[in-house]
Amino acid sequence: MHRIDTSTAQKDKFGQGKNGFTNGDPTTGTPSTKLNSDLYDALQEEVCTVIERAGIRLNKSQHDQLYQAVKKLSEAEANKAKHALVDGATVDLSTLNKLAKALGNDPKFSETVTNVLNQKLAKNQNGADIPDKNLFLKNLGLAETVDCAKNSLDKRTGGTVNGDIISQGTQISLKGDDRKHLGFHNQDGSVRMWLYKDKGGDGVRLNNGNDGGGDWLFHKNGNLHAPAAIYAGGGATFGGNIAVSWGGRTATFHENGDVTGPFWGGALSAWLNNQLNSRTRTQASGGRGGWWYKDESSGFILQGGVVNRSGDNTRVNFLIGYRRECFGVQMTLSAWRHSSGSNIFATGIENSGFNAVMYGQEVEANWWAVGI
């Protein structure tokens, strides 16, 4: 059995979930309640079931069969109750007075029994016919459980948690092969910070969200890559050498305090040693035919030798070229033919050498030069 549930039924007419009928109201556009086959079938089967349960065959021309069936069933149930009381009694209950007293003097005992049976829940309704479901859940102690379920996150679509999340477990996982961000957002939805690592990526990345500045990369090889300068207000300690690379060049700061780089041609310590050693000694080499003297601290070079005439202009190359300037060249005649009637001198002086001007009588001359 069920109450009318068509679209034109008057909803909750007899209480929550208890629909009824309406004649409609043309002035408000409210239609009258329409019936359907479900309701007619229910009424038919409810009535026919009572008649047939009483052992009465349905008769189309007889219109009191429901009454006869209820009467028959009520009498049968009353007899059962009476026999149960009589058979289980320790005193004589055979008189009608005693029987009525045993039944609570209820003149409508069968109707009372029928009403009690009607209050029972139908098993095939699976709880749908419970009058007050919220009160039912409260009596079972499940009201809070239902409320938590209503406000729980949908594992398919996610949701928003307005309070704190406290986990006493060992981990919080973001599972999947695509990029997973752990983000801090402002109230307006703008991103304050991202923390993420791609599957197969080069390491863990951290950035300042909408503020920009690039990614800090905690590389999977153990290196730290910063998008800009690193400031250490209280000093910094490193467990290995520090390499600085830029523009295709690399300088390395070693744990012993040394620095290597292309500017020094290797280690800074070696470059300094060479500079200090070169500035604290002098060098000299050669003999009469060609000799030189160099003061390493100042770069001053004095050198000389012998030039044999090969023509009016004989080219002489210095034993050590001057880096900055040759200050001058002095020549002295050392061998001649017959007699010398011309002066000898140096011309075309460069950092690499000079021209010795000597004519036919002048055969050989000594020279010396000075410069830096």
Buried (B, 14 or more C-beta within 10 A) or exposed (E): EBBBEEEBBBEEBEEEBEBBBBEBEEEEEEEEBEEEEEBEEBEEEEBBEBBBEBEBEEEEEEEEBBEEBBEBBBEEBBEEBBEEBBEEEEEEBEEEEBBEEBBEEEEEBBEBBBEEEEEEEEEEEEEEBBEEBEEEBEEEEEBEEBEEEEEEEEEEEEEEEEEEEEEEEEEEEEEEEEEBEEEEEEEEEEBEBBBBBEEEEBBBBBBBBEEEEEBBBBEEEEEEEEEEEEEEEEEEEEEEEEEEEEEEEEBBBBEEEBBBBEEBEEBBBEBEEEEEEEEEEEEEEBEEEBBBBBBBEEBBBBBBBBBBBEEEEBEBEBBBEBEEEBEEBEBEBBEBEEEBEBEBBBEEBEEEBBBBBBBEBBBEBBBBBBBB
